[in-house]
Amino acid sequence: MDVIENVLSYLRDIVLNNDAVLFGMLALILGGVFYTSKHKAWAGFYKVVPALLLCYMIPALLNWPLGIVSEDSNLYFVASRYLLPASLILLCLSIDLKGVYRLGSKAIIMFLSATFGIIIGGPLALLIFTGLFPDALGISPDDLWRGLSTVAGSWIGGGANQAAMKEVFEVGDDLFGTMIVIDVIVANIWMAFLLSGARVSDEIDKVLKADNSAITRLKESVKNYSASIAKMPTTYDMYLLLAVAFGGVGISHFFADMIGPFFRKFEVTLLKFGLSTLMSGFFWLVVFATTIGVILSFTKVKKLEGVGASRWGSVFIYILVATIGMKMNLGEIFSWENLPLFGIGIIWMLIHIIILLGVAYLIKAPFFFVAVGSQANIGGAASAPVVASAFDIALAPVGVLMAVLGYALGTYGAWACAILMQMAVG
């Protein structure tokens, strides 16, 4: 038994210290999932469990209980800073902006409903939990609402907004670390449900009495265009695709690295007016990559869709999904110390979901708008296109555009939520 444990420990040390080995494992997981998803013996299983969900959850097992993912791993950084912007460019090449416009006001209404659900959900969750379990929290009320303000920042905008709330409300590093755990675990559990819901979205739309014809038309428009220009890719085509994707990534990084530091010179003023997102290099990276993709969609470069631009964009998205899953520590869910805070986070998320589904039922909005509106707030640009692509890869740009809107509202919404939470515990 000791020999087996020593061997496992040795292998674990190799993986922990070598991102190349870890990336190879992620590639094998993705390959295994897609291979089995096309195998007849697994047909029944994949009717229930979507492949994208497995690409997300299986890598999480590498973190816990296997413990072979190092905090020093750069895989998520590479996927989010290089592959994500490349996928945004490639997926936006074939975007049908008129089709997106024809999606109508329901998309914006659901996005704003998601934002409202987070703003009002925080204080309501605090009132409900502290009313039911007044002695369960080993933290002062003042520290509690300040700490949860960072979760609100993350769930409405993203990492930049979360960091802004930490500074604005003077949240200590230890408390901030705990709140990040709550944020990531609860948000990732909800994302798993959304990925599963995408598989049965038609059934959910029937319950919501929703008309999803505009979404169907957008998907068909993109697919018909792709089919009309499809051809066997040559080496020339692939190098051109590579140049567009990663040349665009380089340009996006170049301008993001200039504009982010420029705005940081005005940090005090930007924090005062709730514009901290402008200091985020990642925000500008997403904005420039998306802009490049949209601009190129009006040029002849759009024809690269015929040689698989969106398919390569999809590959990059799935690698990103695997690295996001790899960061999820399932073991934290069972931590007794964090259980009360998890309780608040789960109640908070449930309120968000109830408001979303309620509004969707009232205005007869498709589940796609529910899922993408929610994830554009909670996950931002890193995961909103992932959820959108779970419905159809042609819809990924819709997730990107809505996520950018989330960045814009993040600091304002999180600040309002924090003040309401202060009132709730005061």
C-alpha atoms as one frame of an Amber mdcrd trajectory, in Angstrom:
protein
   0.000   0.000   0.000   2.877   2.347   0.842   4.464   1.598  -2.529   1.251
   2.562  -4.380   0.944   5.748  -2.335   4.572   6.644  -3.042   4.073   6.081
  -6.773   0.918   8.220  -6.778   2.701  10.926  -4.808   5.601  10.876  -7.285
   3.251  11.130 -10.269   1.309  13.921  -8.548   4.519  15.913  -8.039   5.376
  15.566 -11.741   1.992  16.890 -12.845   1.997  19.673 -10.251   5.271  21.012
 -11.577   4.637  20.578 -15.302   1.850  22.422 -17.104   2.662  20.499 -20.291
   1.664  17.228 -18.591  -1.457  18.837 -17.138  -2.436  20.294 -20.514  -1.966
  16.847 -22.043  -4.381  15.439 -19.458  -6.945  18.134 -20.283  -6.559  17.348
 -23.995  -7.126  13.640 -23.293 -10.226  14.488 -21.241 -11.657  16.652 -24.038
 -10.820  14.001 -26.639 -12.364  11.274 -24.510 -15.565  13.237 -23.967 -16.043
  13.995 -27.669 -15.121  10.450 -28.725 -17.651   8.887 -26.377 -20.281  11.511
 -27.259 -20.306  10.145 -30.836 -20.282   6.481 -29.740 -23.590   4.590 -29.875
 -22.958   2.914 -26.506 -22.943   6.331 -24.818 -25.908   7.809 -26.696 -28.327
   7.418 -23.770 -25.884   9.008 -21.320 -25.275  12.080 -23.481 -29.004  12.618
 -23.962 -29.063  13.442 -20.252 -25.596  14.904 -19.620 -24.262  17.450 -22.153
 -20.674  16.989 -23.336 -19.797  20.571 -22.426 -20.738  19.924 -18.793 -18.331
  16.970 -18.624 -15.562  19.089 -20.175 -16.146  21.416 -17.236 -16.668  18.977
 -14.360 -14.119  16.222 -15.050 -11.129  18.623 -14.895 -12.488  19.767 -11.511
 -11.703  16.269 -10.230  -8.041  16.895 -11.016  -8.161  19.650  -8.398 -10.226
  17.754  -5.828  -9.960  14.965  -4.771  -6.879  14.108  -6.900  -5.003  17.275
  -5.904  -2.804  17.450  -8.997  -3.537  21.043  -9.973  -1.069  23.617  -8.724
  -2.059  27.179  -7.825   0.996  28.184  -9.855  -0.407  26.641 -13.061  -0.498
  29.092 -15.957  -2.972  27.139 -18.066  -6.015  29.236 -17.173  -4.031  32.440
 -17.720  -2.917  31.267 -21.174  -6.423  30.095 -22.104  -8.109  33.298 -20.915
  -5.512  35.755 -22.260  -4.598  34.082 -25.569  -7.175  31.485 -26.577 -10.242
  33.406 -25.360  -9.514  36.592 -27.378  -8.581  34.415 -30.375 -11.923  32.614
 -30.086 -13.780  35.929 -29.797 -12.191  37.120 -33.040 -12.920  33.862 -34.886
 -16.472  33.533 -33.599 -17.302  37.169 -34.412 -16.079  36.832 -38.013 -19.400
  35.332 -39.088 -21.593  37.325 -36.711 -24.919  38.473 -38.117 -25.335  41.871
 -36.420 -28.753  42.396 -37.980 -29.809  39.046 -36.556 -28.511  40.002 -33.121
 -30.433  43.269 -33.333 -33.578  41.347 -34.264 -33.319  39.371 -31.021 -35.180
  42.370 -29.630 -35.575  44.009 -26.249 -36.144  40.779 -24.326 -32.411  40.058
 -24.322 -31.662  43.388 -22.600 -34.604  43.012 -20.207 -33.341  39.607 -19.074
 -29.806  40.942 -18.675 -31.022  43.826 -16.493 -33.269  41.419 -14.550 -30.196
  39.314 -13.830 -28.375  42.407 -12.562 -31.350  43.383 -10.390 -31.498  39.824
  -9.032 -27.921  40.116  -7.786 -28.429  43.604  -6.327 -31.561  42.709  -4.374
 -30.551  39.093  -3.724 -27.606  40.005  -1.485 -29.519  41.912   1.209 -32.486
  39.507   1.056 -30.162  36.503   1.491 -28.574  38.179   4.508 -31.965  38.879
   6.095 -33.215  35.337   5.470 -30.082  33.531   6.661 -29.436  35.650   9.750
 -33.118  35.383  10.630 -33.037  31.585  10.465 -29.545  31.033  11.874 -28.608
  34.122  13.932 -25.609  32.464  15.634 -24.237  30.464  12.701 -21.819  33.071
  11.367 -18.460  33.501  13.055 -17.968  36.938  11.545 -19.048  40.428  12.534
 -21.984  41.997  10.628 -19.730  44.836   9.471 -17.135  42.459   8.018 -19.913
  40.330   6.526 -21.496  42.956   4.303 -18.109  44.381   3.336 -16.855  40.948
   2.321 -20.006  40.113   0.392 -19.683  43.386  -1.530 -16.760  41.785  -3.385
 -18.987  38.860  -4.382 -21.536  41.350  -5.736 -18.768  43.031  -7.746 -17.734
  39.722  -9.263 -21.287  38.565  -9.995 -22.352  41.761 -11.726 -19.171  42.745
 -13.534 -16.087  40.616 -12.998 -12.648  40.549 -11.433 -11.976  44.278 -11.881
 -15.252  45.204 -10.200 -14.548  42.707  -7.418 -11.134  44.257  -6.775 -12.740
  47.712  -6.799 -15.197  46.692  -4.056 -12.300  45.327  -1.990 -10.630  48.727
  -2.076 -13.767  50.845  -1.725 -15.047  48.974   1.339 -11.614  48.115   2.793
 -11.975  44.322   2.835  -9.085  42.479   4.517  -7.013  39.984   2.516  -8.047
  36.929   4.566 -11.736  37.776   4.332 -11.329  38.537   0.629  -9.813  35.086
   0.075 -12.786  33.430   1.773 -15.234  35.428  -0.330 -13.455  34.395  -3.527
 -14.057  30.756  -2.575 -17.785  31.441  -2.041 -17.955  33.393  -5.280 -16.248
  30.752  -7.435 -17.975  27.653  -6.037 -21.548  29.005  -6.039 -21.125  30.637
  -9.469 -19.648  27.464 -10.947 -22.455  25.295  -9.564 -24.976  27.604 -11.250
 -22.968  27.530 -14.484 -23.154  23.715 -14.410 -26.953  23.933 -14.196 -27.038
  26.374 -17.118 -24.926  24.066 -19.272 -27.310  21.218 -18.441 -30.348  23.408
 -19.130 -29.080  24.237 -22.616 -29.718  20.615 -23.575 -33.413  20.855 -22.678
 -33.941  24.514 -23.582 -36.815  23.730 -25.959 -38.733  22.029 -23.146 -38.040
  24.941 -20.787 -39.213  27.393 -23.464 -42.527  25.526 -23.630 -42.969  25.984
 -19.878 -42.094  29.675 -20.201 -44.424  29.921 -23.232 -41.525  31.617 -24.995
 -41.065  32.341 -28.679 -37.501  31.425 -29.637 -37.964  31.929 -33.369 -35.575
  34.918 -33.480 -32.817  32.795 -31.929 -33.516  29.985 -34.378 -33.356  32.419
 -37.318 -30.009  33.763 -36.099 -28.576  30.247 -35.802 -29.851  29.290 -39.245
 -28.514  32.494 -40.795 -25.001  31.834 -39.510 -25.126  28.149 -40.458 -26.445
  28.852 -43.963 -23.687  31.394 -44.554 -21.070  28.916 -43.334 -22.441  26.217
 -45.637 -22.470  28.577 -48.640 -18.731  29.316 -48.387 -17.500  25.990 -46.985
 -14.453  24.433 -48.666 -11.599  22.089 -47.896  -8.976  24.191 -46.063  -5.501
  24.422 -47.549  -2.251  25.139 -45.724  -2.552  28.720 -47.020  -6.031  29.021
 -45.464  -4.856  27.724 -42.103  -1.923  30.129 -41.931  -4.257  32.978 -42.846
  -6.629  31.857 -40.091  -3.710  31.721 -37.656  -2.576  35.212 -38.685  -6.034
  36.717 -38.234  -6.708  35.031 -34.881  -3.403  35.543 -33.105  -2.419  38.679
 -34.985  -5.665  40.097 -33.619  -4.780  38.810 -30.147  -1.431  40.579 -30.361
  -3.042  43.846 -31.448  -5.619  43.529 -28.639  -2.877  43.000 -26.039  -0.844
  45.886 -27.468  -3.649  48.422 -27.022  -4.929  46.900 -23.761  -1.437  47.195
 -22.264  -1.381  50.894 -23.177  -4.905  51.907 -22.189  -5.153  50.008 -18.886
  -2.056  51.681 -17.321  -3.150  55.050 -18.744  -6.456  54.898 -16.850  -4.718
  53.665 -13.676  -3.144  57.121 -13.442  -6.639  58.383 -12.574  -7.446  55.611
 -10.091  -8.829  57.888  -7.357 -11.190  59.684  -9.741 -12.322  56.476 -11.454
 -13.064  54.790  -8.124 -15.038  57.846  -7.054 -17.279  57.614 -10.123 -17.480
  53.801 -10.182 -15.436  53.403 -13.365 -12.744  51.047 -12.060 -13.343  48.642
 -14.952 -11.496  51.079 -17.228  -8.289  50.231 -15.346  -8.624  46.509 -16.138
  -6.336  45.242 -18.883  -8.543  42.154 -19.305 -11.595  44.349 -19.931  -9.819
  46.176 -22.742  -8.455  42.889 -24.101 -12.012  41.574 -24.481 -13.254  44.857
 -25.947 -10.512  45.080 -28.576 -10.689  41.382 -29.551 -14.462  41.613 -29.968
 -14.153  44.866 -31.919 -11.554  43.385 -34.274 -13.781  40.373 -34.921 -16.844
  42.540 -35.592 -14.914  44.895 -37.936 -13.480  41.941 -39.885 -17.002  40.542
 -40.282 -17.628  43.399 -42.746 -14.603  42.436 -44.886 -13.567  39.547 -47.125
 -11.843  38.013 -44.092 -15.346  36.865 -43.121 -14.948  34.070 -45.696 -12.502
  32.335 -43.358 -15.643  30.919 -41.784 -15.707  28.625 -44.805 -12.477  26.951
 -43.702 -13.523  26.506 -40.092 -13.017  29.805 -38.237 -15.873  29.137 -35.808
 -14.797  25.499 -35.356 -11.355  26.645 -34.222 -13.023  29.245 -32.040 -15.058
  26.418 -30.526 -11.904  24.385 -29.839 -10.380  27.325 -27.966 -13.606  27.797
 -25.987 -13.612  24.157 -24.880  -9.983  24.383 -23.758 -10.976  27.454 -21.747
 -13.904  25.503 -20.246 -11.529  22.745 -19.135  -9.149  25.209 -17.482 -12.065
  26.961 -15.719 -13.230  23.598 -14.391  -9.683  22.795 -13.302  -9.738  25.842
 -11.016 -12.902  24.687  -9.224 -12.155  23.089  -5.847 -15.128  20.817  -5.169
 -13.701  20.032  -1.731 -14.486  23.557  -0.538 -18.182  22.739  -0.826 -17.818
  20.325   2.079 -15.818  22.680   4.298 -17.688  23.217   7.602 -16.027  26.598
   8.110 -17.444  27.971   4.876 -20.841  26.269   5.119 -22.755  29.260   6.620
 -21.303  31.598   4.003 -22.134  29.078   1.307 -25.675  29.124   2.680 -25.889
  32.881   2.098 -24.368  32.497  -1.375 -26.811  29.758  -2.358 -29.858  31.710
  -1.080 -28.538  34.752  -2.941 -28.233  32.759  -6.162 -31.686  31.221  -5.720
 -33.234  34.704  -5.418 -31.389  35.690  -8.600 -32.768  32.601 -10.365 -36.345
  33.104  -9.133 -36.366  36.718 -10.357 -34.914  35.683 -13.718 -37.416  32.892
 -14.304 -40.282  35.055 -13.056 -39.474  37.868 -15.476 -38.878  35.363 -18.287
 -42.339  33.872 -17.697 -43.987  37.298 -17.618 -42.435  38.514 -20.883 -42.237
  35.032 -22.467 -38.454  35.232 -22.931 -36.568  32.136 -24.170 -34.324  30.252
 -21.748 -31.333  31.295 -23.871 -31.847  34.889 -22.699 -32.159  33.678 -19.099
 -28.903  31.724 -19.281 -26.808  34.265 -21.175 -28.232  37.249 -19.268 -27.327
  35.559 -15.997 -23.867  34.407 -17.060 -23.012  37.761 -18.652 -23.381  39.162
 -15.134 -22.002  36.347 -13.011 -19.312  34.940 -15.255 -18.407  37.845 -17.520
 -16.617  37.543 -20.844 -14.694  34.433 -19.798 -17.787  32.236 -19.484 -20.777
  34.026 -21.068 -19.740  32.860 -24.576 -19.238  29.361 -23.133 -22.853  29.213
 -21.944 -24.094  30.793 -25.185 -22.174  28.233 -27.247 -23.805  25.427 -25.244
 -27.013  26.374 -27.082 -25.196  26.739 -30.397 -21.690  27.873 -31.297 -23.240
  30.469 -33.639 -24.679  32.231 -30.566 -21.356  32.690 -28.726 -20.923  36.338
 -29.892 -24.239  37.230 -28.220 -22.721  36.164 -24.892 -19.654  38.321 -25.521
 -21.658  41.454 -26.328 -23.841  41.070 -23.233 -20.805  40.420 -21.012 -19.243
  43.726 -22.069 -22.448  45.423 -20.901 -22.000  43.644 -17.557 -18.560  45.196
 -17.131 -20.076  48.629 -17.636 -22.700  48.176 -14.902 -20.614  46.126 -12.479
 -19.254  48.736 -10.099 -22.504  50.709  -9.872 -24.600  47.613  -9.225 -22.151
  46.186  -6.688 -22.003  49.489  -4.803 -25.814  49.645  -4.596 -25.939  46.029
  -3.427 -23.289  46.701  -0.748 -25.234  49.673   0.662 -28.417  47.568   0.815
 -26.516  44.765   2.595 -25.135  47.276   5.094 -28.692  48.368   5.824 -29.813
  44.738   6.132 -27.296  43.888   8.866 -27.378  47.329  10.528
